[in-house]
Amino acid sequence: MSNKLKKSRILTAKELFRYFIQGIIILAPIGITGYVLYWLFEKVDGILRPAVYAITNVNIPGLGFVIILLFVVLVGWISSNFLMGSAINFFDQWMERTPVIKFIYSSTKDFFEAFAGDKKRFSKSVLANIFSEDVWIIGFLTDEEMEKFEMGADKVAVYVPQAYNFAGQLYILPKDRVRKIEGITSGEAMKYAVTGGVVDLDEEKAKPELQSHNN
């Protein structure tokens, strides 16, 4: 009788621990995502919050965030206008010709354009054979012309992101050691690479299908 009771207590403890781990798996991504969004909101909102308070004498949380958001949208809309776009291009050229400022401005601009601009660089996911004949790593083809480095037309540049890190490494490789990935999108390849391969791409693809069936 006592052995059965002891065994049931052990099973109960294991179940509680399993439920605890399952709860962490569910709540941790939600909590971290919420915290990052809250931190971002507070940082952006805090830029104009003192100025808004000085003008209105009222502390309105979120107003500074909304103003900055509308300002960014306004700049994007103005840049699409021909006349204003020309003025912005003039300012852009002036910034890129100014010493010291040029390095910071052009580097930041190229970084954002690589992800979201018209000059996207991370849209071609590839498998790169770098360290050994049978070892392949996920990367992104960022430049298909290396003659500017006097390395010949048979070389390409491949950027390899690091798992759980914003850093990465750039490799210049022969074209025959780079294989384009056709079965998944560049976004899925990036997600797979930065998560260290723990994400289930088949499950990710199945989610939209399940949602469409439910609707």
Backbone as JSON, one array per atom type, in Angstrom:
{
  "sequence": "MSNKLKKSRILTAKELFRYFIQGIIILAPIGITGYVLYWLFEKVDGILRPAVYAITNVNIPGLGFVIILLFVVLVGWISSNFLMGSAINFFDQWMERTPVIKFIYSSTKDFFEAFAGDKKRFSKSVLANIFSEDVWIIGFLTDEEMEKFEMGADKVAVYVPQAYNFAGQLYILPKDRVRKIEGITSGEAMKYAVTGGVVDLDEEKAKPELQSHNN",
  "N": [[0.83, -1.2, 0.0], [1.9, 1.24, 0.86], [4.01, 1.45, -0.97], [2.64, 1.77, -3.4], [1.38, 4.23, -2.89], [3.65, 5.85, -2.63], [4.68, 5.61, -5.19], [2.66, 6.82, -6.67], [2.89, 9.41, -5.76], [5.42, 10.12, -6.81], [4.87, 10.02, -9.53], [3.02, 12.06, -9.65], [4.61, 14.28, -8.98], [6.32, 14.29, -11.17], [4.52, 14.88, -13.17], [3.65, 17.41, -12.38], [6.04, 18.83, -12.7], [6.38, 18.52, -15.45], [4.12, 19.89, -16.37], [4.83, 22.41, -15.45], [7.13, 23.01, -16.97], [5.93, 22.99, -19.49], [4.25, 25.16, -19.2], [6.15, 27.23, -19.0], [7.27, 27.1, -21.56], [5.11, 27.99, -23.07], [4.47, 30.52, -21.93], [6.9, 31.99, -21.81], [7.81, 32.89, -24.48], [5.65, 34.63, -24.99], [5.81, 36.45, -22.86], [8.43, 37.53, -23.2], [8.2, 38.66, -25.77], [6.16, 40.55, -25.25], [7.51, 42.16, -23.37], [9.66, 43.18, -24.9], [8.26, 44.66, -26.83], [6.99, 46.51, -25.14], [9.25, 47.77, -24.05], [10.34, 48.91, -26.38], [8.22, 50.6, -27.09], [8.19, 52.36, -24.87], [10.74, 53.53, -25.12], [10.61, 54.84, -27.62], [8.36, 56.46, -27.25], [9.29, 57.99, -25.15], [11.01, 59.8, -26.31], [9.67, 62.09, -27.27], [7.99, 62.66, -25.19], [8.69, 64.43, -22.96], [8.67, 66.91, -24.35], [6.03, 67.06, -25.27], [4.71, 67.14, -22.84], [5.69, 69.57, -21.87], [4.46, 71.36, -23.6], [1.66, 70.83, -23.49], [1.24, 70.47, -20.8], [0.24, 68.19, -19.79], [0.52, 64.8, -19.08], [0.48, 62.43, -21.41], [0.5, 59.23, -22.01], [1.9, 57.48, -24.73], [1.32, 59.34, -26.71], [3.59, 60.63, -27.75], [4.74, 58.47, -29.07], [2.82, 57.98, -31.08], [2.99, 60.39, -32.51], [5.62, 60.28, -33.52], [5.4, 57.97, -35.07], [3.5, 58.79, -37.0], [5.01, 60.82, -38.14], [7.11, 59.4, -39.33], [5.67, 57.93, -41.27], [4.74, 60.11, -42.74], [7.16, 61.16, -43.77], [7.9, 59.02, -45.41], [5.79, 59.14, -47.24], [6.16, 61.7, -48.34], [8.64, 61.36, -49.55], [7.98, 59.86, -51.74], [6.84, 61.64, -53.41], [7.59, 63.53, -56.32], [8.92, 66.11, -56.4], [9.54, 66.66, -53.68], [10.88, 64.33, -53.21], [13.17, 64.72, -54.73], [14.39, 66.74, -53.26], [14.95, 65.35, -50.91], [16.7, 63.46, -51.92], [18.8, 65.15, -52.59], [19.6, 65.99, -50.04], [20.37, 63.5, -49.1], [22.59, 62.91, -50.73], [24.26, 64.98, -49.89], [24.73, 64.25, -47.23], [26.13, 61.89, -47.61], [28.5, 62.79, -48.6], [29.74, 64.17, -46.66], [32.46, 64.29, -44.48], [33.19, 61.87, -41.87], [30.42, 61.93, -40.92], [29.47, 60.7, -43.17], [30.3, 57.99, -43.07], [28.84, 56.92, -40.86], [26.19, 57.53, -41.61], [25.84, 56.35, -44.22], [26.41, 53.65, -43.66], [24.38, 52.97, -41.83], [22.13, 53.47, -43.42], [22.48, 51.62, -45.54], [22.28, 49.27, -44.08], [19.56, 49.2, -43.22], [18.28, 49.28, -45.69], [19.08, 46.87, -46.71], [17.44, 45.06, -45.47], [14.79, 46.01, -45.74], [14.47, 47.85, -47.79], [14.51, 49.03, -51.25], [16.74, 47.81, -52.17], [17.1, 45.13, -51.29], [19.04, 42.69, -49.67], [18.96, 40.25, -48.48], [17.36, 38.35, -49.7], [17.92, 36.1, -51.12], [18.34, 33.02, -50.27], [20.79, 30.59, -49.43], [22.72, 27.51, -49.48], [25.86, 27.09, -48.19], [29.03, 25.78, -48.8], [31.61, 25.59, -46.78], [33.53, 24.97, -44.6], [34.15, 22.25, -44.78], [34.0, 19.47, -47.09], [31.62, 18.03, -46.76], [30.1, 19.63, -45.14], [27.57, 21.95, -44.73], [26.26, 25.23, -44.53], [23.68, 27.58, -43.68], [23.11, 30.5, -45.5], [23.1, 33.83, -47.01], [22.96, 35.11, -50.22], [24.62, 37.89, -51.03], [26.1, 39.39, -52.82], [26.91, 39.04, -56.17], [29.06, 39.57, -57.71], [32.4, 39.79, -57.75], [34.52, 41.02, -58.94], [35.37, 43.54, -58.39], [37.03, 43.27, -56.28], [39.12, 42.09, -57.44], [38.94, 39.32, -57.73], [37.81, 37.73, -59.6], [35.12, 36.56, -61.75], [33.96, 34.26, -60.88], [33.46, 34.17, -58.21], [31.44, 34.72, -55.26], [29.64, 36.63, -52.75], [28.68, 35.64, -49.55], [26.58, 35.96, -46.85], [26.53, 34.83, -43.56], [24.37, 34.3, -40.97], [24.49, 34.28, -37.35], [23.4, 31.95, -34.88], [20.86, 32.84, -32.58], [21.77, 35.46, -32.29], [22.7, 38.78, -33.29], [24.82, 39.09, -34.86], [27.06, 38.14, -37.56], [28.81, 36.49, -40.3], [30.79, 37.26, -43.13], [31.48, 35.6, -46.13], [33.58, 34.97, -48.92], [33.17, 33.07, -51.68], [33.73, 30.41, -54.09], [31.45, 30.04, -56.84], [30.58, 27.44, -57.33], [30.48, 26.31, -54.86], [28.28, 27.13, -53.63], [24.86, 26.76, -53.13], [21.64, 27.38, -54.19], [18.69, 27.77, -52.23], [15.65, 26.37, -52.78], [13.28, 25.31, -51.81], [12.18, 26.62, -49.58], [11.23, 29.87, -48.26], [13.17, 32.96, -48.13], [12.76, 34.23, -45.69], [11.95, 32.1, -44.05], [14.27, 30.59, -44.14], [16.07, 32.34, -42.83], [14.87, 32.4, -40.29], [15.17, 29.73, -39.54], [17.96, 29.56, -39.44], [18.78, 31.48, -37.47], [17.58, 30.48, -35.21], [18.99, 28.27, -34.67], [18.2, 25.95, -35.92], [16.08, 24.79, -34.59], [13.45, 25.39, -35.08], [10.43, 24.16, -36.47], [9.92, 23.86, -39.69], [8.04, 22.63, -41.34], [5.83, 22.52, -39.68], [5.41, 25.26, -39.36], [4.65, 25.96, -41.95], [2.28, 24.6, -42.09], [0.53, 25.98, -40.49], [-0.8, 28.32, -41.74], [-2.43, 26.85, -43.52], [-4.1, 25.4, -41.81], [-5.46, 27.52, -40.62], [-6.83, 28.57, -42.83], [-8.52, 26.45, -43.41], [-10.07, 26.43, -41.11], [-11.4, 28.85, -41.35]],
  "CA": [[0.0, 0.0, 0.0], [2.79, 2.41, 0.96], [4.76, 1.54, -2.22], [1.73, 2.34, -4.4], [1.21, 5.64, -2.56], [4.9, 6.51, -2.93], [4.8, 5.65, -6.64], [1.72, 7.82, -7.16], [3.45, 10.73, -5.44], [6.49, 10.37, -7.76], [4.22, 10.33, -10.81], [2.41, 13.39, -9.53], [5.7, 15.25, -9.03], [6.79, 14.36, -12.55], [3.48, 15.56, -13.94], [3.71, 18.83, -12.04], [7.22, 19.39, -13.34], [6.11, 18.56, -16.88], [3.2, 21.0, -16.58], [5.58, 23.64, -15.21], [7.95, 23.24, -18.16], [5.02, 23.33, -20.58], [3.81, 26.54, -18.96], [7.26, 28.12, -19.35], [7.38, 27.09, -23.02], [4.01, 28.8, -23.6], [4.48, 31.89, -21.42], [8.17, 32.69, -22.03], [7.79, 33.71, -25.71], [4.65, 35.71, -24.86], [6.35, 37.44, -21.94], [9.59, 38.21, -23.81], [7.68, 39.5, -26.84], [5.48, 41.69, -24.63], [8.5, 43.03, -22.74], [10.4, 43.88, -25.96], [7.35, 45.66, -27.41], [6.81, 47.55, -24.13], [10.51, 48.52, -23.99], [10.42, 49.7, -27.6], [7.2, 51.64, -26.99], [8.64, 53.34, -23.89], [11.9, 54.26, -25.64], [10.17, 55.74, -28.69], [7.45, 57.44, -26.67], [10.06, 58.86, -24.27], [11.75, 60.81, -27.07], [8.88, 63.33, -27.35], [7.12, 62.82, -24.02], [8.96, 65.7, -22.23], [8.25, 68.06, -25.16], [4.56, 67.08, -25.25], [4.3, 67.58, -21.5], [6.01, 71.0, -21.74], [3.51, 72.15, -24.39], [0.27, 70.62, -23.05], [1.2, 70.37, -19.34], [-0.49, 66.96, -19.49], [1.29, 63.61, -19.43], [-0.37, 61.51, -22.16], [1.31, 58.1, -22.48], [1.63, 57.01, -26.08], [1.16, 60.43, -27.68], [4.87, 60.81, -28.42], [4.9, 57.33, -29.98], [1.93, 58.2, -32.22], [3.53, 61.5, -33.3], [6.8, 59.79, -34.26], [4.91, 57.03, -36.08], [2.91, 59.58, -38.08], [6.1, 61.55, -38.8], [7.81, 58.44, -40.2], [4.78, 57.7, -42.4], [4.73, 61.34, -43.53], [8.43, 61.23, -44.5], [7.8, 58.02, -46.47], [4.86, 59.64, -48.26], [6.79, 62.84, -49.0], [9.74, 60.89, -50.39], [7.41, 59.31, -52.98], [6.52, 62.78, -54.26], [8.76, 63.8, -57.19], [9.65, 67.32, -56.0], [10.1, 66.46, -52.34], [11.85, 63.25, -53.32], [14.41, 65.32, -55.22], [15.01, 67.45, -52.12], [15.48, 64.33, -50.0], [17.88, 62.9, -52.59], [19.87, 66.15, -52.45], [20.06, 65.87, -48.65], [21.02, 62.2, -49.01], [23.91, 63.06, -51.35], [25.06, 65.85, -49.03], [25.14, 63.46, -46.06], [27.1, 60.87, -48.01], [29.74, 63.45, -48.98], [30.3, 64.85, -45.49], [33.38, 63.43, -43.73], [32.77, 61.32, -40.59], [28.99, 61.66, -41.0], [29.27, 59.81, -44.32], [30.46, 56.59, -42.65], [27.71, 56.53, -40.01], [24.93, 57.63, -42.37], [25.76, 55.36, -45.3], [26.37, 52.31, -43.07], [23.03, 52.78, -41.28], [21.2, 53.42, -44.54], [22.65, 50.34, -46.24], [21.79, 48.2, -43.2], [18.11, 49.15, -43.27], [17.87, 48.95, -47.06], [19.34, 45.45, -46.94], [16.33, 44.29, -44.93], [13.44, 46.46, -46.08], [14.43, 48.83, -48.86], [14.47, 48.55, -52.63], [17.98, 47.07, -52.44], [17.13, 44.0, -50.36], [20.18, 41.81, -49.88], [18.76, 38.96, -47.82], [16.23, 37.7, -50.35], [18.38, 34.89, -51.79], [18.91, 32.09, -49.29], [21.65, 29.58, -50.06], [23.54, 26.62, -48.68], [27.26, 27.38, -48.51], [30.0, 24.76, -48.42], [32.73, 26.44, -46.36], [34.58, 24.4, -43.75], [34.49, 20.9, -45.21], [33.24, 19.04, -48.27], [30.3, 17.54, -46.39], [29.48, 20.55, -44.18], [26.86, 23.05, -45.39], [25.62, 26.15, -43.6], [22.69, 28.46, -44.32], [23.54, 31.88, -45.65], [22.34, 34.66, -47.94], [23.77, 35.64, -51.3], [24.52, 39.35, -50.97], [26.78, 40.01, -53.96], [27.28, 38.02, -57.16], [30.12, 40.11, -58.55], [33.56, 40.06, -56.91], [35.62, 41.54, -59.75], [35.85, 44.79, -57.77], [38.1, 42.86, -55.37], [40.07, 41.38, -58.29], [38.86, 37.91, -57.4], [37.23, 37.0, -60.71], [33.66, 36.49, -61.83], [33.48, 32.98, -60.36], [33.32, 34.28, -56.76], [30.26, 35.42, -54.77], [29.66, 36.94, -51.32], [27.61, 34.98, -48.79], [26.52, 36.36, -45.43], [26.05, 33.73, -42.71], [23.97, 34.8, -39.65], [24.77, 33.43, -36.21], [22.2, 31.55, -34.14], [20.53, 33.6, -31.37], [22.7, 36.59, -32.24], [22.53, 39.71, -34.39], [26.06, 39.12, -35.61], [27.19, 37.19, -38.65], [30.11, 36.48, -40.94], [30.75, 37.34, -44.59], [32.44, 34.73, -46.79], [33.68, 35.06, -50.38], [33.31, 31.67, -52.06], [33.48, 30.07, -55.49], [30.04, 29.81, -57.11], [30.24, 26.01, -57.29], [30.33, 25.88, -53.47], [27.06, 27.78, -53.15], [23.68, 26.13, -53.71], [20.44, 28.13, -53.85], [17.61, 27.03, -51.56], [14.42, 26.58, -53.55], [12.09, 24.76, -51.16], [11.64, 27.5, -48.54], [11.44, 31.29, -48.51], [14.32, 33.54, -47.44], [12.37, 34.47, -44.31], [11.98, 30.82, -43.34], [15.68, 30.22, -44.01], [16.63, 33.18, -41.78], [14.32, 31.93, -39.02], [15.81, 28.44, -39.25], [19.37, 29.79, -39.13], [18.99, 32.23, -36.22], [17.1, 29.67, -34.08], [19.84, 27.09, -34.52], [17.56, 24.79, -36.52], [15.08, 24.18, -33.7], [12.11, 25.67, -35.57], [9.88, 23.14, -37.37], [9.42, 24.58, -40.86], [6.83, 21.96, -41.81], [4.74, 22.97, -38.79], [5.16, 26.66, -39.67], [3.91, 26.01, -43.21], [0.96, 24.03, -41.89], [-0.32, 26.92, -39.74], [-1.74, 29.03, -42.62], [-3.38, 25.91, -44.09], [-5.09, 25.13, -40.77], [-6.28, 28.72, -40.45], [-7.72, 28.68, -43.97], [-9.54, 25.41, -43.26], [-10.98, 26.83, -40.03], [-12.24, 29.92, -41.85]],
  "C": [[0.87, 1.26, 0.0], [3.6, 2.58, -0.31], [3.92, 2.16, -3.34], [1.54, 3.82, -4.18], [2.45, 6.43, -2.92], [5.07, 6.67, -4.43], [3.89, 6.71, -7.24], [2.22, 9.22, -6.89], [4.56, 11.1, -6.42], [5.91, 10.75, -9.11], [3.6, 11.73, -10.78], [3.47, 14.49, -9.62], [6.21, 15.41, -10.46], [5.79, 15.12, -13.42], [3.49, 17.06, -13.66], [4.89, 19.51, -12.7], [7.01, 19.52, -14.85], [5.16, 19.71, -17.21], [3.89, 22.35, -16.4], [6.43, 24.0, -16.43], [7.08, 23.65, -19.34], [4.51, 24.76, -20.44], [4.88, 27.55, -19.32], [7.39, 28.24, -20.86], [6.31, 27.99, -23.65], [4.16, 30.27, -23.21], [5.75, 32.67, -21.73], [8.18, 33.49, -23.33], [6.81, 34.87, -25.64], [5.21, 36.82, -23.98], [7.5, 38.23, -22.53], [9.14, 39.14, -24.92], [7.0, 40.75, -26.29], [6.46, 42.67, -24.02], [9.25, 43.84, -23.8], [9.54, 44.96, -26.58], [7.14, 46.82, -26.44], [8.06, 48.42, -24.03], [10.65, 49.43, -25.2], [9.44, 50.87, -27.56], [7.66, 52.74, -26.04], [9.8, 54.18, -24.41], [11.47, 55.28, -26.69], [9.28, 56.84, -28.12], [8.2, 58.44, -25.8], [10.83, 59.94, -24.99], [11.0, 62.15, -27.07], [8.02, 63.58, -26.11], [7.41, 64.1, -23.23], [8.48, 66.92, -23.01], [6.73, 68.19, -25.16], [4.05, 67.58, -23.91], [4.55, 69.08, -21.31], [5.0, 71.86, -22.48], [2.1, 72.06, -23.81], [0.11, 70.62, -21.54], [0.38, 69.16, -18.89], [0.36, 65.78, -19.96], [0.36, 62.59, -20.09], [0.49, 60.37, -22.68], [0.91, 57.66, -23.89], [1.53, 58.09, -27.13], [2.46, 60.67, -28.45], [5.12, 59.69, -29.43], [4.07, 57.54, -31.25], [2.47, 59.31, -33.12], [4.72, 61.04, -34.14], [6.38, 58.83, -35.36], [4.32, 57.77, -37.27], [3.98, 60.35, -38.85], [6.86, 60.64, -39.76], [6.98, 58.14, -41.45], [4.77, 58.91, -43.33], [6.0, 61.47, -44.37], [8.42, 60.22, -45.66], [6.9, 58.48, -47.6], [5.48, 60.8, -49.04], [7.89, 62.38, -49.96], [9.25, 60.29, -51.7], [6.96, 60.42, -53.93], [7.76, 63.21, -55.03], [9.58, 64.99, -56.68], [10.32, 67.14, -54.64], [11.12, 65.34, -52.34], [13.19, 63.75, -53.82], [15.15, 66.05, -54.11], [15.64, 66.46, -51.15], [16.72, 63.68, -50.61], [19.07, 63.85, -52.5], [20.47, 66.08, -51.05], [20.84, 64.57, -48.46], [22.44, 62.28, -49.58], [24.83, 63.93, -50.5], [25.59, 65.09, -47.82], [26.24, 62.47, -46.43], [28.43, 61.47, -48.47], [30.42, 64.13, -47.8], [31.21, 63.9, -44.72], [32.83, 63.05, -42.36], [31.29, 60.94, -40.63], [28.71, 60.64, -42.1], [29.31, 58.34, -43.89], [29.26, 56.11, -41.85], [26.42, 56.48, -40.81], [24.81, 56.54, -43.42], [25.69, 53.95, -44.76], [24.97, 52.0, -42.53], [22.0, 52.64, -42.4], [21.27, 52.09, -45.26], [22.12, 49.18, -45.41], [20.28, 48.07, -43.3], [17.61, 48.79, -44.67], [18.1, 47.48, -47.37], [18.19, 44.58, -46.48], [14.99, 44.7, -45.52], [13.37, 47.41, -47.26], [14.32, 48.2, -50.24], [15.7, 47.72, -52.99], [18.14, 45.88, -51.48], [18.27, 43.05, -50.71], [19.98, 40.42, -49.28], [17.55, 38.22, -48.39], [16.61, 36.4, -51.05], [19.07, 33.98, -50.78], [19.67, 30.98, -50.01], [22.21, 28.64, -49.01], [24.99, 26.82, -49.12], [28.16, 26.28, -47.96], [31.31, 25.46, -48.08], [33.85, 25.64, -45.69], [35.06, 23.02, -44.23], [33.6, 20.5, -46.36], [31.82, 18.64, -47.93], [29.57, 18.43, -45.39], [28.88, 21.73, -44.94], [26.21, 23.93, -44.34], [24.69, 27.08, -44.38], [23.22, 29.88, -44.35], [22.68, 32.62, -46.67], [23.3, 35.28, -48.96], [23.58, 37.15, -51.37], [25.19, 40.06, -52.14], [27.27, 38.91, -54.9], [28.39, 38.5, -58.09], [31.29, 40.55, -57.67], [34.75, 40.59, -57.69], [36.19, 42.83, -59.17], [36.96, 44.51, -56.76], [39.19, 42.08, -56.11], [40.13, 39.9, -57.95], [38.19, 37.09, -58.5], [35.72, 36.89, -60.61], [33.1, 35.2, -61.27], [33.29, 33.0, -58.85], [32.05, 35.06, -56.41], [30.42, 35.67, -53.27], [28.45, 36.33, -50.65], [27.69, 35.43, -47.34], [25.88, 35.24, -44.63], [25.67, 34.28, -41.34], [24.31, 33.79, -38.56], [23.47, 33.14, -35.45], [22.07, 32.36, -32.85], [21.49, 34.78, -31.18], [22.42, 37.49, -33.43], [23.77, 39.77, -35.27], [26.04, 38.08, -36.73], [28.58, 37.3, -39.26], [29.94, 36.5, -42.45], [31.86, 36.47, -45.17], [32.41, 34.99, -48.29], [34.07, 33.67, -50.88], [33.2, 31.5, -53.56], [31.99, 29.74, -55.68], [29.66, 28.35, -56.99], [30.14, 25.47, -55.86], [29.13, 26.54, -52.8], [25.86, 27.18, -53.89], [22.44, 26.9, -53.25], [19.38, 27.22, -53.22], [16.3, 27.36, -52.26], [13.16, 26.22, -52.77], [11.44, 25.64, -50.11], [11.95, 28.95, -48.9], [12.68, 31.78, -47.76], [14.02, 33.83, -45.98], [12.41, 33.21, -43.47], [13.42, 30.36, -43.14], [16.36, 31.03, -42.9], [16.15, 32.71, -40.4], [14.97, 30.63, -38.59], [17.25, 28.62, -38.79], [19.55, 30.42, -37.75], [18.46, 31.47, -35.0], [17.92, 28.4, -33.9], [19.19, 25.82, -35.04], [16.48, 24.14, -35.67], [13.65, 24.41, -34.19], [11.7, 24.58, -36.56], [9.24, 23.86, -38.56], [8.15, 23.95, -41.43], [5.61, 22.38, -40.98], [4.38, 24.42, -39.07], [4.35, 26.79, -40.96], [2.49, 25.51, -43.04], [0.0, 24.99, -41.19], [-1.27, 27.7, -40.64], [-2.8, 28.12, -43.22], [-4.48, 25.58, -43.08], [-6.02, 26.3, -40.58], [-7.26, 28.89, -41.6], [-8.84, 27.65, -43.91], [-10.58, 25.82, -42.19], [-11.92, 27.95, -40.49], [-13.24, 29.42, -42.89]]
}
